[in-house]
Structure formats: C-alpha cells, structure tokens
Amino acid sequence: MALDASTLSAAIRAELLSKGHGITDNVQLTDLCDSIAAAVVAHIIANAVVLPVLLVAPPGGGPVTGTGTIT
C-alpha cells in the first residue's frame, strides 16, 4: 500500500480540530495540513530503510541482505 499524503493530511486536520485550541477550519488549515503531510511522506520515502519484499536465501549460504523501498 502506497503512502497517501491526502489521508495523512485529513488525519492531521481532524486531530488539530479535535483539540479545540481555537483553530479555525478553513482553507489555510487545509493547506497547512497538506504541506505537513507532503513533507512527512517525502521524508519517509527518502529515508526509510526496510527489509526486502522477497527474502531468498543465497545459494552459497549466508545472510540475506538488501533493502526494500516504501512508495
């Protein structure tokens, strides 16, 4: 499953609004949440180190190495 900045943005927005700190639900809030979510997703995609999707033992033996990616 690919990371989805719009879903993260909606979750950030909902969390901020639920806190009731006088935050106004408007276009500026949506833009802020979109920007935060896009930055978080880009950072995770660029910096995450994950295990390979398919683990195959080398024919000569030894540990399985390599990394996968997040999309």
N, CA and C atoms as an extended XYZ file, in Angstrom:
213
Properties=species:S:1:pos:R:3:atomname:S:1:resname:S:1:resid:I:1 pbc="F F F"
N         0.842       -1.171        0.000 N   MET     1
C         0.000        0.000        0.000 CA  MET     1
C         0.893        1.242        0.000 C   MET     1
N         0.650        2.124       -0.901 N   ALA     2
C         1.442        3.345       -1.012 CA  ALA     2
C         1.064        4.338        0.085 C   ALA     2
N         2.057        5.114        0.508 N   LEU     3
C         1.763        6.188        1.459 CA  LEU     3
C         0.906        7.234        0.760 C   LEU     3
N        -0.075        7.735        1.458 N   ASP     4
C        -1.012        8.688        0.869 CA  ASP     4
C        -1.020        9.977        1.682 C   ASP     4
N        -0.440       11.032        1.106 N   ALA     5
C        -0.367       12.308        1.811 CA  ALA     5
C        -1.754       12.883        2.098 C   ALA     5
N        -2.721       12.637        1.230 N   SER     6
C        -4.050       13.219        1.456 CA  SER     6
C        -4.735       12.576        2.671 C   SER     6
N        -4.536       11.281        2.862 N   THR     7
C        -5.099       10.613        4.029 CA  THR     7
C        -4.423       11.111        5.303 C   THR     7
N        -3.097       11.265        5.246 N   LEU     8
C        -2.368       11.787        6.397 CA  LEU     8
C        -2.789       13.224        6.692 C   LEU     8
N        -2.968       14.033        5.657 N   SER     9
C        -3.409       15.419        5.830 CA  SER     9
C        -4.759       15.469        6.541 C   SER     9
N        -5.675       14.624        6.119 N   ALA    10
C        -7.005       14.601        6.738 CA  ALA    10
C        -6.907       14.189        8.207 C   ALA    10
N        -6.020       13.246        8.517 N   ALA    11
C        -5.853       12.809        9.903 CA  ALA    11
C        -5.247       13.928       10.758 C   ALA    11
N        -4.270       14.638       10.213 N   ILE    12
C        -3.656       15.755       10.935 CA  ILE    12
C        -4.706       16.832       11.199 C   ILE    12
N        -5.469       17.165       10.176 N   ARG    13
C        -6.518       18.193       10.284 CA  ARG    13
C        -7.542       17.811       11.348 C   ARG    13
N        -8.005       16.569       11.300 N   ALA    14
C        -9.000       16.104       12.272 CA  ALA    14
C        -8.442       16.162       13.698 C   ALA    14
N        -7.184       15.769       13.857 N   GLU    15
C        -6.561       15.806       15.188 CA  GLU    15
C        -6.448       17.233       15.705 C   GLU    15
N        -6.005       18.145       14.849 N   LEU    16
C        -5.889       19.550       15.267 CA  LEU    16
C        -7.253       20.127       15.657 C   LEU    16
N        -8.264       19.846       14.864 N   LEU    17
C        -9.600       20.368       15.153 CA  LEU    17
C       -10.183       19.756       16.425 C   LEU    17
N        -9.834       18.509       16.706 N   SER    18
C       -10.385       17.843       17.893 CA  SER    18
C        -9.812       18.414       19.188 C   SER    18
N        -8.678       19.077       19.113 N   LYS    19
C        -8.035       19.625       20.317 CA  LYS    19
C        -8.743       20.863       20.837 C   LYS    19
N        -9.487       21.556       19.982 N   GLY    20
C       -10.258       22.705       20.416 CA  GLY    20
C        -9.437       23.871       20.934 C   GLY    20
N        -8.326       24.160       20.321 N   HIS    21
C        -7.477       25.280       20.737 CA  HIS    21
C        -7.794       26.537       19.943 C   HIS    21
N        -9.025       26.699       19.528 N   GLY    22
C        -9.410       27.880       18.774 CA  GLY    22
C        -8.954       27.831       17.327 C   GLY    22
N        -8.620       26.657       16.830 N   ILE    23
C        -8.187       26.508       15.440 CA  ILE    23
C        -9.413       26.570       14.551 C   ILE    23
N        -9.333       27.398       13.522 N   THR    24
C       -10.453       27.582       12.610 CA  THR    24
C       -10.329       26.632       11.432 C   THR    24
N       -11.429       25.957       11.117 N   ASP    25
C       -11.470       25.047        9.966 CA  ASP    25
C       -11.668       25.887        8.712 C   ASP    25
N       -10.567       26.116        7.986 N   ASN    26
C       -10.649       26.924        6.774 CA  ASN    26
C        -9.616       26.441        5.753 C   ASN    26
N        -9.513       27.146        4.655 N   VAL    27
C        -8.606       26.765        3.571 CA  VAL    27
C        -7.151       26.802        4.041 C   VAL    27
N        -6.812       27.772        4.879 N   GLN    28
C        -5.435       27.867        5.369 CA  GLN    28
C        -5.056       26.645        6.206 C   GLN    28
N        -5.975       26.153        7.025 N   LEU    29
C        -5.700       24.958        7.814 CA  LEU    29
C        -5.494       23.759        6.897 C   LEU    29
N        -6.351       23.629        5.900 N   THR    30
C        -6.212       22.527        4.949 CA  THR    30
C        -4.880       22.600        4.215 C   THR    30
N        -4.479       23.787        3.789 N   ASP    31
C        -3.191       23.964        3.113 CA  ASP    31
C        -2.028       23.608        4.032 C   ASP    31
N        -2.109       24.031        5.298 N   LEU    32
C        -1.065       23.711        6.263 CA  LEU    32
C        -0.950       22.200        6.446 C   LEU    32
N        -2.082       21.535        6.627 N   CYS    33
C        -2.079       20.081        6.816 CA  CYS    33
C        -1.568       19.357        5.582 C   CYS    33
N        -1.951       19.839        4.397 N   ASP    34
C        -1.438       19.252        3.151 CA  ASP    34
C         0.075       19.381        3.067 C   ASP    34
N         0.609       20.537        3.446 N   SER    35
C         2.054       20.764        3.394 CA  SER    35
C         2.797       19.877        4.385 C   SER    35
N         2.274       19.782        5.594 N   ILE    36
C         2.900       18.928        6.604 CA  ILE    36
C         2.889       17.478        6.149 C   ILE    36
N         1.746       17.004        5.664 N   ALA    37
C         1.629       15.614        5.223 CA  ALA    37
C         2.565       15.319        4.055 C   ALA    37
N         2.643       16.219        3.089 N   ALA    38
C         3.527       16.012        1.938 CA  ALA    38
C         4.986       15.926        2.382 C   ALA    38
N         5.382       16.775        3.327 N   ALA    39
C         6.759       16.757        3.820 CA  ALA    39
C         7.062       15.466        4.579 C   ALA    39
N         6.129       15.011        5.399 N   VAL    40
C         6.323       13.774        6.164 CA  VAL    40
C         6.437       12.575        5.223 C   VAL    40
N         5.536       12.481        4.246 N   VAL    41
C         5.568       11.364        3.299 CA  VAL    41
C         6.865       11.386        2.495 C   VAL    41
N         7.268       12.546        2.005 N   ALA    42
C         8.512       12.647        1.231 CA  ALA    42
C         9.708       12.235        2.088 C   ALA    42
N         9.721       12.639        3.343 N   HIS    43
C        10.823       12.288        4.244 CA  HIS    43
C        10.872       10.777        4.478 C   HIS    43
N         9.732       10.170        4.716 N   ILE    44
C         9.689        8.720        4.949 CA  ILE    44
C        10.153        7.969        3.708 C   ILE    44
N         9.664        8.352        2.545 N   ILE    45
C        10.045        7.673        1.308 CA  ILE    45
C        11.546        7.809        1.054 C   ILE    45
N        12.095        8.975        1.317 N   ALA    46
C        13.514        9.214        1.044 CA  ALA    46
C        14.440        8.551        2.055 C   ALA    46
N        13.986        8.347        3.289 N   ASN    47
C        14.912        7.930        4.340 CA  ASN    47
C        14.634        6.581        4.991 C   ASN    47
N        13.519        5.971        4.692 N   ALA    48
C        13.189        4.710        5.346 CA  ALA    48
C        14.075        3.582        4.825 C   ALA    48
N        14.487        2.718        5.738 N   VAL    49
C        15.219        1.513        5.368 CA  VAL    49
C        14.341        0.350        5.791 C   VAL    49
N        13.961       -0.472        4.831 N   VAL    50
C        13.047       -1.583        5.105 CA  VAL    50
C        13.639       -2.881        4.593 C   VAL    50
N        13.125       -3.976        5.104 N   LEU    51
C        13.573       -5.282        4.625 CA  LEU    51
C        13.125       -5.504        3.182 C   LEU    51
N        13.852       -6.344        2.453 N   PRO    52
C        13.419       -6.663        1.092 CA  PRO    52
C        12.022       -7.274        1.099 C   PRO    52
N        11.314       -7.069        0.012 N   VAL    53
C         9.962       -7.609       -0.103 CA  VAL    53
C        10.004       -9.123       -0.195 C   VAL    53
N        10.954       -9.651       -0.947 N   LEU    54
C        11.061      -11.095       -1.141 CA  LEU    54
C        12.381      -11.559       -0.549 C   LEU    54
N        12.323      -12.444        0.408 N   LEU    55
C        13.539      -12.963        1.022 CA  LEU    55
C        13.923      -14.279        0.358 C   LEU    55
N        15.124      -14.322       -0.194 N   VAL    56
C        15.623      -15.529       -0.848 CA  VAL    56
C        16.998      -15.822       -0.282 C   VAL    56
N        17.196      -17.056        0.164 N   ALA    57
C        18.493      -17.442        0.705 CA  ALA    57
C        19.501      -17.554       -0.439 C   ALA    57
N        20.690      -16.992       -0.262 N   PRO    58
C        21.721      -17.126       -1.289 CA  PRO    58
C        22.083      -18.594       -1.492 C   PRO    58
N        22.343      -19.025       -2.736 N   PRO    59
C        22.643      -20.440       -2.997 CA  PRO    59
C        23.885      -20.930       -2.268 C   PRO    59
N        24.849      -20.059       -2.024 N   GLY    60
C        26.072      -20.468       -1.330 CA  GLY    60
C        25.954      -20.362        0.174 C   GLY    60
N        24.801      -20.010        0.684 N   GLY    61
C        24.601      -19.837        2.109 CA  GLY    61
C        24.934      -18.417        2.558 C   GLY    61
N        24.682      -18.118        3.782 N   GLY    62
C        24.974      -16.801        4.327 CA  GLY    62
C        23.710      -16.015        4.562 C   GLY    62
N        23.883      -14.816        5.128 N   PRO    63
C        22.710      -13.999        5.472 CA  PRO    63
C        22.063      -13.347        4.252 C   PRO    63
N        20.802      -13.102        4.364 N   VAL    64
C        20.067      -12.368        3.325 CA  VAL    64
C        20.304      -10.888        3.567 C   VAL    64
N        20.698      -10.172        2.545 N   THR    65
C        20.963       -8.758        2.705 CA  THR    65
C        20.175       -7.955        1.665 C   THR    65
N        20.174       -6.658        1.838 N   GLY    66
C        19.494       -5.793        0.889 CA  GLY    66
C        18.436       -4.977        1.581 C   GLY    66
N        17.883       -4.046        0.830 N   THR    67
C        16.815       -3.212        1.368 CA  THR    67
C        15.687       -3.123        0.360 C   THR    67
N        14.524       -2.823        0.857 N   GLY    68
C        13.366       -2.582        0.007 CA  GLY    68
C        13.077       -1.080       -0.020 C   GLY    68
N        11.947       -0.732       -0.545 N   THR    69
C        11.573        0.681       -0.615 CA  THR    69
C        10.141        0.867       -0.135 C   THR    69
N         9.821        2.090        0.203 N   ILE    70
C         8.454        2.489        0.537 CA  ILE    70
C         7.985        3.392       -0.580 C   ILE    70
N         6.771        3.172       -1.044 N   THR    71
C         6.231        4.035       -2.106 CA  THR    71
C         5.000        4.737       -1.622 C   THR    71
